[in-house]
Amino acid sequence: MASNDQKGKQPLWLSIEENILQFESKLLSGENPEASIQQIAKELDNAGYNVSRHGGNLIKLRFAVDRARAVGRPLLKDLNTAIAALSLADVADPYLATTRLLDDIGNTWMELRSAERRPDVVDIIEKTKLDLLIAKAKAMAGDDGIRLLIEEEINHAVIITALDITEEKLKEVIAQIEKERAERARVATLLEKVTDKSGEEKVRHLIDNNVSEALIIEMAEVDRSVIDAVNKAMEEEMKEKQRLAEEEAARKKAEAEGPALEDIPPDEILAYIDSIREIMEFSDQEKEIRVMCEQSSIPKALVDIAVSEPDKLDQLEKKAQG
């Protein structure tokens, strides 16, 4: 934080420079600046700084005025111009940004390089970074702005106020980010198991484990064309598996139903008809008849006749007897 004479106030030198900027026309007009100096001292007194009756602070004020008159403009004008020119990329590292800024304007304003003022300049840079981040966040769609400030580790109370959102909304986005981080950790673990595999094998492994395509592209470092190729191959495999499953199901069904009527030898027909008659003596309910016939491995072709046209069994029996 900036080094303040009193907690919660900005440093005296910065307040002095703000007043010099305000009184620029009078101080730099070429006239005796004493009246303006006294007026500034009074303004600073009213702001809670002891300047008029504090010899050291009054000397600081006079020195700052002399420096502005010597350079021909207030220090804060150059500082504000330099700050306004900074982009978010420029202030990514506030300490490095401070060094560069002081390299730029520090030759003219050597006092900014002092141990007393440098931390205050860092604070100004950090505040500028925050302002730029908030401006960027406000321009982003959906929850992206909230995410940006969370990732930048901005104080949660600041995020809520700056973006005018509720605490519940912030918690919701934080929870989503944590969920995404957990998913990334899971994918990283999955990739560790296939480190020595080809790109196609890695993609297949991730697809099998329900990883999103976007995350596969990012973390497996593959092109979408690889995913498309793997998906196509897996689709062909699924079709083949389905075909084989359908064939197997048909085989089992045919096996369960038994041979067609014309394929059953006469002696077997006679034996099956005797079994059906015994079952029909036990029950006259179609469902029960079918279940018991199935348990007795009686061909479905004969069972269908028994439940739909039972009289036809006599005809089949005579035919089978020759």
C-alpha atoms as a printed R data frame, in Angstrom:
    type eleno elety resid chain resno       x       y       z
1   ATOM     1    CA   MET     A     1   0.000   0.000   0.000
2   ATOM     2    CA   ALA     A     2   1.041   3.615  -0.464
3   ATOM     3    CA   SER     A     3   2.949   5.181   2.416
4   ATOM     4    CA   ASN     A     4   0.487   7.659   3.933
5   ATOM     5    CA   ASP     A     5   0.968  10.232   6.651
6   ATOM     6    CA   GLN     A     6  -2.306   9.032   8.067
7   ATOM     7    CA   LYS     A     7  -3.996   5.705   7.476
8   ATOM     8    CA   GLY     A     8  -6.475   5.846   4.622
9   ATOM     9    CA   LYS     A     9  -5.033   8.967   2.953
10  ATOM    10    CA   GLN     A    10  -2.897   9.103  -0.130
11  ATOM    11    CA   PRO     A    11   0.738  10.140   0.377
12  ATOM    12    CA   LEU     A    12   1.470  13.825   0.874
13  ATOM    13    CA   TRP     A    13   3.647  14.143  -2.210
14  ATOM    14    CA   LEU     A    14   0.823  12.904  -4.444
15  ATOM    15    CA   SER     A    15  -1.654  15.341  -2.896
16  ATOM    16    CA   ILE     A    16   0.886  18.126  -3.407
17  ATOM    17    CA   GLU     A    17   1.256  17.163  -7.080
18  ATOM    18    CA   GLU     A    18  -2.533  17.076  -7.553
19  ATOM    19    CA   ASN     A    19  -2.798  20.603  -6.225
20  ATOM    20    CA   ILE     A    20   0.090  21.783  -8.381
21  ATOM    21    CA   LEU     A    21  -1.743  20.365 -11.406
22  ATOM    22    CA   GLN     A    22  -4.881  22.204 -10.321
23  ATOM    23    CA   PHE     A    23  -2.982  25.495  -9.908
24  ATOM    24    CA   GLU     A    24  -0.799  24.932 -12.985
25  ATOM    25    CA   SER     A    25  -1.732  28.145 -14.794
26  ATOM    26    CA   LYS     A    26  -0.965  30.351 -11.765
27  ATOM    27    CA   LEU     A    27   2.202  28.542 -10.681
28  ATOM    28    CA   LEU     A    28   3.767  28.418 -14.130
29  ATOM    29    CA   SER     A    29   2.703  31.852 -15.334
30  ATOM    30    CA   GLY     A    30   6.018  33.460 -14.461
31  ATOM    31    CA   GLU     A    31   4.580  35.464 -11.579
32  ATOM    32    CA   ASN     A    32   5.615  35.032  -7.956
33  ATOM    33    CA   PRO     A    33   4.069  31.680  -6.951
34  ATOM    34    CA   GLU     A    34   4.001  32.458  -3.216
35  ATOM    35    CA   ALA     A    35   0.295  33.257  -3.064
36  ATOM    36    CA   SER     A    36  -0.551  29.995  -4.842
37  ATOM    37    CA   ILE     A    37   1.835  28.067  -2.585
38  ATOM    38    CA   GLN     A    38   0.084  29.439   0.492
39  ATOM    39    CA   GLN     A    39  -3.299  28.600  -0.995
40  ATOM    40    CA   ILE     A    40  -2.176  25.034  -1.751
41  ATOM    41    CA   ALA     A    41  -0.808  24.711   1.787
42  ATOM    42    CA   LYS     A    42  -4.174  25.765   3.148
43  ATOM    43    CA   GLU     A    43  -5.982  23.270   0.882
44  ATOM    44    CA   LEU     A    44  -3.692  20.520   2.151
45  ATOM    45    CA   ASP     A    45  -4.278  21.571   5.759
46  ATOM    46    CA   ASN     A    46  -8.019  21.330   5.169
47  ATOM    47    CA   ALA     A    47  -7.526  17.855   3.690
48  ATOM    48    CA   GLY     A    48  -5.908  16.708   6.918
49  ATOM    49    CA   TYR     A    49  -2.250  17.223   6.043
50  ATOM    50    CA   ASN     A    50  -0.180  19.459   8.313
51  ATOM    51    CA   VAL     A    51   1.673  21.660   5.836
52  ATOM    52    CA   SER     A    52   1.380  25.345   6.800
53  ATOM    53    CA   ARG     A    53   2.807  24.786  10.278
54  ATOM    54    CA   HIS     A    54   5.119  21.925   9.425
55  ATOM    55    CA   GLY     A    55   8.454  23.160   8.163
56  ATOM    56    CA   GLY     A    56   9.429  19.879   6.497
57  ATOM    57    CA   ASN     A    57   6.136  19.478   4.671
58  ATOM    58    CA   LEU     A    58   6.161  23.104   3.538
59  ATOM    59    CA   ILE     A    59   9.657  22.589   2.134
60  ATOM    60    CA   LYS     A    60   8.343  19.570   0.211
61  ATOM    61    CA   LEU     A    61   5.610  21.732  -1.284
62  ATOM    62    CA   ARG     A    62   8.032  24.522  -2.271
63  ATOM    63    CA   PHE     A    63  10.450  21.984  -3.773
64  ATOM    64    CA   ALA     A    64   7.676  20.407  -5.856
65  ATOM    65    CA   VAL     A    65   6.577  23.831  -7.122
66  ATOM    66    CA   ASP     A    66  10.155  24.772  -7.999
67  ATOM    67    CA   ARG     A    67  10.593  21.517  -9.902
68  ATOM    68    CA   ALA     A    68   7.373  22.051 -11.882
69  ATOM    69    CA   ARG     A    69   8.445  25.609 -12.746
70  ATOM    70    CA   ALA     A    70  11.889  24.382 -13.789
71  ATOM    71    CA   VAL     A    71  10.509  21.640 -16.051
72  ATOM    72    CA   GLY     A    72   7.697  23.821 -17.327
73  ATOM    73    CA   ARG     A    73   4.829  21.470 -16.396
74  ATOM    74    CA   PRO     A    74   3.559  19.579 -13.368
75  ATOM    75    CA   LEU     A    75   5.003  16.160 -12.564
76  ATOM    76    CA   LEU     A    76   1.506  14.685 -12.464
77  ATOM    77    CA   LYS     A    77   0.847  15.717 -16.049
78  ATOM    78    CA   ASP     A    78   3.698  13.516 -17.256
79  ATOM    79    CA   LEU     A    79   2.792  10.731 -14.836
80  ATOM    80    CA   ASN     A    80  -0.875  10.742 -15.866
81  ATOM    81    CA   THR     A    81   0.070  10.730 -19.550
82  ATOM    82    CA   ALA     A    82   2.401   7.768 -19.046
83  ATOM    83    CA   ILE     A    83  -0.235   5.882 -17.019
84  ATOM    84    CA   ALA     A    84  -2.952   6.544 -19.596
85  ATOM    85    CA   ALA     A    85  -0.772   5.046 -22.323
86  ATOM    86    CA   LEU     A    86  -0.430   1.705 -20.515
87  ATOM    87    CA   SER     A    87  -2.245  -1.358 -21.819
88  ATOM    88    CA   LEU     A    88  -3.246  -4.423 -19.847
89  ATOM    89    CA   ALA     A    89  -0.254  -6.258 -21.291
90  ATOM    90    CA   ASP     A    90   2.036  -3.438 -20.120
91  ATOM    91    CA   VAL     A    91   0.903  -3.773 -16.488
92  ATOM    92    CA   ALA     A    92   0.808  -7.580 -16.295
93  ATOM    93    CA   ASP     A    93   3.736  -7.311 -13.881
94  ATOM    94    CA   PRO     A    94   3.235  -4.057 -11.908
95  ATOM    95    CA   TYR     A    95   6.817  -4.015 -10.645
96  ATOM    96    CA   LEU     A    96   8.279  -4.407 -14.131
97  ATOM    97    CA   ALA     A    97   5.811  -1.802 -15.415
98  ATOM    98    CA   THR     A    98   6.951   0.589 -12.675
99  ATOM    99    CA   THR     A    99  10.584   0.125 -13.658
100 ATOM   100    CA   ARG     A   100   9.794   0.829 -17.301
101 ATOM   101    CA   LEU     A   101   7.686   3.861 -16.449
102 ATOM   102    CA   LEU     A   102  10.429   5.316 -14.281
103 ATOM   103    CA   ASP     A   103  12.953   4.625 -17.019
104 ATOM   104    CA   ASP     A   104  10.686   6.677 -19.277
105 ATOM   105    CA   ILE     A   105   9.911   9.721 -17.126
106 ATOM   106    CA   GLY     A   106  12.376   9.232 -14.276
107 ATOM   107    CA   ASN     A   107  15.127  11.174 -15.995
108 ATOM   108    CA   THR     A   108  12.941  14.279 -15.845
109 ATOM   109    CA   TRP     A   109  11.350  13.503 -12.490
110 ATOM   110    CA   MET     A   110  14.160  11.846 -10.529
111 ATOM   111    CA   GLU     A   111  12.176  12.183  -7.289
112 ATOM   112    CA   LEU     A   112   9.816   9.419  -8.478
113 ATOM   113    CA   ARG     A   113  12.691   6.971  -8.150
114 ATOM   114    CA   SER     A   114  13.133   7.642  -4.450
115 ATOM   115    CA   ALA     A   115  12.545   4.839  -1.962
116 ATOM   116    CA   GLU     A   116   9.674   6.888  -0.543
117 ATOM   117    CA   ARG     A   117   7.787   7.348  -3.812
118 ATOM   118    CA   ARG     A   118   8.507   4.171  -5.788
119 ATOM   119    CA   PRO     A   119   6.046   2.040  -3.716
120 ATOM   120    CA   ASP     A   120   3.380   4.674  -4.353
121 ATOM   121    CA   VAL     A   121   4.015   4.466  -8.092
122 ATOM   122    CA   VAL     A   122   3.669   0.671  -7.844
123 ATOM   123    CA   ASP     A   123   0.297   1.213  -6.132
124 ATOM   124    CA   ILE     A   124  -0.783   3.510  -8.977
125 ATOM   125    CA   ILE     A   125   0.237   0.880 -11.533
126 ATOM   126    CA   GLU     A   126  -1.647  -1.839  -9.617
127 ATOM   127    CA   LYS     A   127  -4.753   0.352  -9.480
128 ATOM   128    CA   THR     A   128  -4.394   0.963 -13.215
129 ATOM   129    CA   LYS     A   129  -4.152  -2.777 -13.808
130 ATOM   130    CA   LEU     A   130  -7.316  -3.337 -11.772
131 ATOM   131    CA   ASP     A   131  -9.166  -0.618 -13.690
132 ATOM   132    CA   LEU     A   132  -8.090  -2.132 -17.010
133 ATOM   133    CA   LEU     A   133  -9.109  -5.623 -15.917
134 ATOM   134    CA   ILE     A   134 -12.524  -4.416 -14.794
135 ATOM   135    CA   ALA     A   135 -13.027  -2.534 -18.068
136 ATOM   136    CA   LYS     A   136 -12.116  -5.655 -20.028
137 ATOM   137    CA   ALA     A   137 -14.374  -7.817 -17.850
138 ATOM   138    CA   LYS     A   138 -17.346  -5.522 -18.378
139 ATOM   139    CA   ALA     A   139 -16.920  -5.791 -22.144
140 ATOM   140    CA   MET     A   140 -16.909  -9.596 -22.122
141 ATOM   141    CA   ALA     A   141 -19.982 -11.729 -22.821
142 ATOM   142    CA   GLY     A   142 -21.756 -14.023 -20.388
143 ATOM   143    CA   ASP     A   143 -19.745 -15.056 -17.353
144 ATOM   144    CA   ASP     A   144 -16.383 -14.548 -19.075
145 ATOM   145    CA   GLY     A   145 -15.773 -11.234 -17.293
146 ATOM   146    CA   ILE     A   146 -16.420 -12.787 -13.882
147 ATOM   147    CA   ARG     A   147 -14.112 -15.662 -14.793
148 ATOM   148    CA   LEU     A   148 -11.376 -13.244 -15.841
149 ATOM   149    CA   LEU     A   149 -11.380 -11.419 -12.518
150 ATOM   150    CA   ILE     A   150 -11.512 -14.682 -10.555
151 ATOM   151    CA   GLU     A   151  -8.538 -16.046 -12.492
152 ATOM   152    CA   GLU     A   152  -6.686 -12.795 -11.811
153 ATOM   153    CA   GLU     A   153  -7.377 -13.363  -8.092
154 ATOM   154    CA   ILE     A   154  -9.216 -10.081  -7.661
155 ATOM   155    CA   ASN     A   155 -10.859  -9.625  -4.261
156 ATOM   156    CA   HIS     A   156 -14.353 -11.105  -4.358
157 ATOM   157    CA   ALA     A   157 -15.962  -8.010  -2.855
158 ATOM   158    CA   VAL     A   158 -14.349  -5.923  -5.605
159 ATOM   159    CA   ILE     A   159 -15.674  -8.285  -8.295
160 ATOM   160    CA   ILE     A   160 -19.217  -8.132  -6.909
161 ATOM   161    CA   THR     A   161 -19.171  -4.342  -6.780
162 ATOM   162    CA   ALA     A   162 -17.358  -3.715 -10.056
163 ATOM   163    CA   LEU     A   163 -19.530  -6.055 -12.133
164 ATOM   164    CA   ASP     A   164 -22.736  -5.418 -10.187
165 ATOM   165    CA   ILE     A   165 -23.433  -9.101  -9.506
166 ATOM   166    CA   THR     A   166 -24.730 -10.971  -6.482
167 ATOM   167    CA   GLU     A   167 -22.614 -13.032  -4.143
168 ATOM   168    CA   GLU     A   168 -24.654 -16.084  -5.208
169 ATOM   169    CA   LYS     A   169 -23.721 -15.477  -8.855
170 ATOM   170    CA   LEU     A   170 -20.056 -15.226  -7.957
171 ATOM   171    CA   LYS     A   171 -20.235 -18.483  -5.982
172 ATOM   172    CA   GLU     A   172 -21.963 -20.147  -8.939
173 ATOM   173    CA   VAL     A   173 -19.153 -19.179 -11.324
174 ATOM   174    CA   ILE     A   174 -16.481 -20.195  -8.801
175 ATOM   175    CA   ALA     A   175 -18.137 -23.603  -8.441
176 ATOM   176    CA   GLN     A   176 -18.182 -24.023 -12.223
177 ATOM   177    CA   ILE     A   177 -14.502 -23.115 -12.461
178 ATOM   178    CA   GLU     A   178 -13.656 -25.628  -9.738
179 ATOM   179    CA   LYS     A   179 -15.640 -28.272 -11.602
180 ATOM   180    CA   GLU     A   180 -13.714 -27.513 -14.799
181 ATOM   181    CA   ARG     A   181 -10.401 -27.678 -12.937
182 ATOM   182    CA   ALA     A   182 -11.374 -31.057 -11.519
183 ATOM   183    CA   GLU     A   183 -12.224 -32.260 -15.026
184 ATOM   184    CA   ARG     A   184  -8.858 -31.046 -16.307
185 ATOM   185    CA   ALA     A   185  -7.141 -32.946 -13.504
186 ATOM   186    CA   ARG     A   186  -9.117 -36.071 -14.456
187 ATOM   187    CA   VAL     A   187  -8.135 -35.720 -18.114
188 ATOM   188    CA   ALA     A   188  -4.490 -35.206 -17.153
189 ATOM   189    CA   THR     A   189  -4.627 -38.480 -15.204
190 ATOM   190    CA   LEU     A   190  -6.227 -40.249 -18.165
191 ATOM   191    CA   LEU     A   191  -3.493 -38.981 -20.477
192 ATOM   192    CA   GLU     A   192  -0.785 -40.225 -18.120
193 ATOM   193    CA   LYS     A   193  -2.038 -43.759 -18.778
194 ATOM   194    CA   VAL     A   194  -1.528 -43.431 -22.543
195 ATOM   195    CA   THR     A   195   1.612 -41.311 -22.635
196 ATOM   196    CA   ASP     A   196   3.389 -43.684 -25.027
197 ATOM   197    CA   LYS     A   197   0.385 -44.154 -27.327
198 ATOM   198    CA   SER     A   198  -0.336 -42.523 -30.672
199 ATOM   199    CA   GLY     A   199  -2.530 -39.480 -31.025
200 ATOM   200    CA   GLU     A   200  -5.391 -41.621 -32.325
201 ATOM   201    CA   GLU     A   201  -5.142 -44.002 -29.362
202 ATOM   202    CA   LYS     A   202  -5.076 -41.109 -26.911
203 ATOM   203    CA   VAL     A   203  -8.178 -39.614 -28.522
204 ATOM   204    CA   ARG     A   204  -9.996 -42.947 -28.434
205 ATOM   205    CA   HIS     A   205  -9.090 -43.372 -24.755
206 ATOM   206    CA   LEU     A   206 -10.446 -39.923 -23.908
207 ATOM   207    CA   ILE     A   207 -13.632 -40.388 -25.937
208 ATOM   208    CA   ASP     A   208 -14.250 -43.702 -24.180
209 ATOM   209    CA   ASN     A   209 -13.986 -41.803 -20.900
210 ATOM   210    CA   ASN     A   210 -16.511 -39.133 -21.915
211 ATOM   211    CA   VAL     A   211 -14.093 -36.217 -22.348
212 ATOM   212    CA   SER     A   212 -15.399 -33.265 -24.370
213 ATOM   213    CA   GLU     A   213 -13.939 -32.649 -27.824
214 ATOM   214    CA   ALA     A   214 -12.773 -29.161 -26.866
215 ATOM   215    CA   LEU     A   215 -10.767 -30.535 -23.944
216 ATOM   216    CA   ILE     A   216  -9.371 -33.376 -26.062
217 ATOM   217    CA   ILE     A   217  -8.086 -30.888 -28.628
218 ATOM   218    CA   GLU     A   218  -6.543 -28.721 -25.930
219 ATOM   219    CA   MET     A   219  -5.010 -31.295 -23.606
220 ATOM   220    CA   ALA     A   220  -4.167 -34.094 -26.062
221 ATOM   221    CA   GLU     A   221  -2.843 -31.449 -28.455
222 ATOM   222    CA   VAL     A   222  -4.455 -32.914 -31.563
223 ATOM   223    CA   ASP     A   223  -6.310 -31.458 -34.542
224 ATOM   224    CA   ARG     A   224 -10.052 -31.875 -34.959
225 ATOM   225    CA   SER     A   225  -9.317 -34.023 -38.008
226 ATOM   226    CA   VAL     A   226  -7.834 -36.666 -35.687
227 ATOM   227    CA   ILE     A   227 -10.998 -36.656 -33.573
228 ATOM   228    CA   ASP     A   228 -13.156 -36.896 -36.700
229 ATOM   229    CA   ALA     A   229 -11.127 -39.865 -37.961
230 ATOM   230    CA   VAL     A   230 -11.353 -41.664 -34.619
231 ATOM   231    CA   ASN     A   231 -15.088 -40.964 -34.355
232 ATOM   232    CA   LYS     A   232 -15.618 -42.376 -37.861
233 ATOM   233    CA   ALA     A   233 -13.616 -45.503 -37.054
234 ATOM   234    CA   MET     A   234 -15.505 -45.995 -33.801
235 ATOM   235    CA   GLU     A   235 -18.807 -45.494 -35.626
236 ATOM   236    CA   GLU     A   236 -17.880 -48.229 -38.115
237 ATOM   237    CA   GLU     A   237 -16.913 -50.503 -35.250
238 ATOM   238    CA   MET     A   238 -20.229 -49.832 -33.530
239 ATOM   239    CA   LYS     A   239 -22.109 -50.650 -36.741
240 ATOM   240    CA   GLU     A   240 -20.208 -53.903 -37.060
241 ATOM   241    CA   LYS     A   241 -20.858 -54.791 -33.417
242 ATOM   242    CA   GLN     A   242 -24.531 -54.010 -33.903
243 ATOM   243    CA   ARG     A   243 -24.669 -56.184 -37.020
244 ATOM   244    CA   LEU     A   244 -23.037 -59.083 -35.218
245 ATOM   245    CA   ALA     A   245 -25.330 -58.610 -32.225
246 ATOM   246    CA   GLU     A   246 -28.394 -58.637 -34.463
247 ATOM   247    CA   GLU     A   247 -27.171 -61.788 -36.188
248 ATOM   248    CA   GLU     A   248 -26.563 -63.449 -32.839
249 ATOM   249    CA   ALA     A   249 -29.978 -62.378 -31.572
250 ATOM   250    CA   ALA     A   250 -31.603 -63.772 -34.727
251 ATOM   251    CA   ARG     A   251 -29.673 -67.027 -34.347
252 ATOM   252    CA   LYS     A   252 -30.732 -67.380 -30.719
253 ATOM   253    CA   LYS     A   253 -34.319 -66.565 -31.628
254 ATOM   254    CA   ALA     A   254 -34.346 -69.148 -34.393
255 ATOM   255    CA   GLU     A   255 -32.734 -71.642 -32.084
256 ATOM   256    CA   ALA     A   256 -35.328 -70.953 -29.409
257 ATOM   257    CA   GLU     A   257 -38.216 -71.201 -31.892
258 ATOM   258    CA   GLY     A   258 -36.951 -74.466 -33.312
259 ATOM   259    CA   PRO     A   259 -37.170 -75.692 -36.921
260 ATOM   260    CA   ALA     A   260 -39.877 -74.823 -39.403
261 ATOM   261    CA   LEU     A   261 -42.812 -77.239 -39.588
262 ATOM   262    CA   GLU     A   262 -41.693 -78.773 -42.890
263 ATOM   263    CA   ASP     A   263 -38.227 -79.467 -41.443
264 ATOM   264    CA   ILE     A   264 -39.483 -81.547 -38.490
265 ATOM   265    CA   PRO     A   265 -39.273 -85.321 -39.035
266 ATOM   266    CA   PRO     A   266 -42.646 -87.174 -38.726
267 ATOM   267    CA   ASP     A   267 -41.655 -89.166 -35.647
268 ATOM   268    CA   GLU     A   268 -40.643 -85.962 -33.846
269 ATOM   269    CA   ILE     A   269 -43.920 -84.272 -34.870
270 ATOM   270    CA   LEU     A   270 -45.832 -87.129 -33.234
271 ATOM   271    CA   ALA     A   271 -43.803 -86.828 -30.039
272 ATOM   272    CA   TYR     A   272 -44.243 -83.041 -29.934
273 ATOM   273    CA   ILE     A   273 -48.023 -83.326 -30.503
274 ATOM   274    CA   ASP     A   274 -48.318 -85.787 -27.600
275 ATOM   275    CA   SER     A   275 -46.419 -83.332 -25.377
276 ATOM   276    CA   ILE     A   276 -48.629 -80.429 -26.493
277 ATOM   277    CA   ARG     A   277 -51.799 -82.385 -25.694
278 ATOM   278    CA   GLU     A   278 -50.507 -83.186 -22.220
279 ATOM   279    CA   ILE     A   279 -49.766 -79.484 -21.660
280 ATOM   280    CA   MET     A   280 -53.196 -78.432 -22.963
281 ATOM   281    CA   GLU     A   281 -54.817 -80.865 -20.541
282 ATOM   282    CA   PHE     A   282 -53.009 -79.010 -17.762
283 ATOM   283    CA   SER     A   283 -53.984 -75.478 -18.954
284 ATOM   284    CA   ASP     A   284 -56.076 -73.790 -21.609
285 ATOM   285    CA   GLN     A   285 -54.375 -70.361 -21.235
286 ATOM   286    CA   GLU     A   286 -52.271 -69.407 -24.260
287 ATOM   287    CA   LYS     A   287 -49.540 -67.728 -22.214
288 ATOM   288    CA   GLU     A   288 -49.155 -70.737 -19.931
289 ATOM   289    CA   ILE     A   289 -49.251 -73.149 -22.874
290 ATOM   290    CA   ARG     A   290 -46.490 -71.217 -24.662
291 ATOM   291    CA   VAL     A   291 -44.299 -71.044 -21.558
292 ATOM   292    CA   MET     A   292 -44.600 -74.773 -20.887
293 ATOM   293    CA   CYS     A   293 -44.034 -75.633 -24.546
294 ATOM   294    CA   GLU     A   294 -40.913 -73.461 -24.587
295 ATOM   295    CA   GLN     A   295 -39.667 -75.207 -21.469
296 ATOM   296    CA   SER     A   296 -40.231 -78.527 -23.241
297 ATOM   297    CA   SER     A   297 -38.317 -77.289 -26.331
298 ATOM   298    CA   ILE     A   298 -41.339 -77.767 -28.603
299 ATOM   299    CA   PRO     A   299 -40.858 -75.924 -31.929
300 ATOM   300    CA   LYS     A   300 -42.732 -72.649 -32.128
301 ATOM   301    CA   ALA     A   301 -44.316 -73.630 -35.442
302 ATOM   302    CA   LEU     A   302 -46.265 -76.403 -33.677
303 ATOM   303    CA   VAL     A   303 -47.034 -74.229 -30.656
304 ATOM   304    CA   ASP     A   304 -48.567 -71.530 -32.876
305 ATOM   305    CA   ILE     A   305 -50.875 -74.126 -34.416
306 ATOM   306    CA   ALA     A   306 -51.793 -75.536 -31.023
307 ATOM   307    CA   VAL     A   307 -52.941 -72.189 -29.630
308 ATOM   308    CA   SER     A   308 -54.553 -70.837 -32.795
309 ATOM   309    CA   GLU     A   309 -55.849 -73.917 -34.621
310 ATOM   310    CA   PRO     A   310 -55.781 -76.851 -32.141
311 ATOM   311    CA   ASP     A   311 -57.949 -79.027 -34.434
312 ATOM   312    CA   LYS     A   312 -55.172 -78.935 -37.015
313 ATOM   313    CA   LEU     A   313 -53.020 -81.023 -34.701
314 ATOM   314    CA   ASP     A   314 -55.140 -84.070 -35.623
315 ATOM   315    CA   GLN     A   315 -54.443 -83.475 -39.306
316 ATOM   316    CA   LEU     A   316 -50.726 -83.142 -38.685
317 ATOM   317    CA   GLU     A   317 -50.743 -86.269 -36.566
318 ATOM   318    CA   LYS     A   318 -52.452 -88.314 -39.304
319 ATOM   319    CA   LYS     A   319 -50.055 -86.981 -41.922
320 ATOM   320    CA   ALA     A   320 -47.071 -87.832 -39.753
321 ATOM   321    CA   GLN     A   321 -48.407 -91.372 -39.197
322 ATOM   322    CA   GLY     A   322 -48.590 -91.814 -42.959
